[in-house]
């Protein structure tokens, strides 16, 4: 329920994908949007890498389907 409130571009366009980083309790911490679902995830991964985030401390949530290449 928290993701749509953080999707600025989706509200403006009605057709944008999002990738979110959530803590273990499901709280949305970071959201990145793009017209491509792969690009949204790439933006999130880059952000997490720059922060040297502990990837064991949370999970990725996608607004679209998680195809095998995104999961891999």
Order of alpha helices (4+ residues) and beta strands (2+ residues): alpha-beta-beta-alpha-beta-alpha
